[in-house]
Amino acid sequence: MTSTLPARPHAAGGVAPIARVSASALRQNIARAATVHARDDLWAADAWGHGAGWVASVLSEAGADADLLDPAVLFGLPGTGARPVMSLHGRALGTKPLLAGEGVSYGYTHRAPADTVVALVTGGYAQGVVRSLGNAASVVIAGRRHPIVGRVAMDVCVVDVRDATIARGADVAFFGDPSTGDPSLSEWVDATGLSAAEIVATVGARADRQVTA
């Protein structure tokens, strides 16, 4: 069961990536996040991009004291051992062949070393898919890893899918819970030099945000 939080501007063509925030993960992390040290930063940047109103309602239902919760643990950021609350998903808009030597995206920072197939995927730097992820990170489509190639554009990026059959509209996982096969947010930290908190806050503010059970 899902519900969509207040809408944000959509990417070109009315399509935007979805930042899914898991209610079950948030509830599961509450006990682990408890600390004896009072914290005053849980609500920064709209609860670190997760939606302050939604987070407050979940904590209230659980009877949790927000002032005594470590937000990094509560939201399951890398290195905490807690379950990630946010995942980011795009959609495949279509595929096309790319011949050996042909380049993709602005400036042709990537040229195909051999004949291949690439997919255009929703999600660009306007929604928090940072430009430096091009040629440095990968996504998961139907359980398989595929690299982001070329420069990330404003609303889309290009993924080398090689011999995989990718249907239009297929789900594309940018990051999420590694235990379920999604790329880890830590990969984005390594590729961008940003902190995990900066990444989720930016993605949560710019992508469409959706609550899942």
Secondary structure, DSSP 8 states (H G I E B T S, - for coil): -EEE-S-----GGG---EEEEEHHHHHHHHHHHB-SS--S-TTHHHHHTT-HHHHHHHHHHHT--GGGB-HHHHTT-TTS-S---EEEEEEEEEEEEE-TT-EESGGG-EE-SSSEEEEEEE--GGGT--GGGTTT-EEEETTEEEEEES---SSEEEEE-TT----TT-EEEEEB-GGGT--BHHHHHHHH---HHHHHHHHHHHSEEEEE-
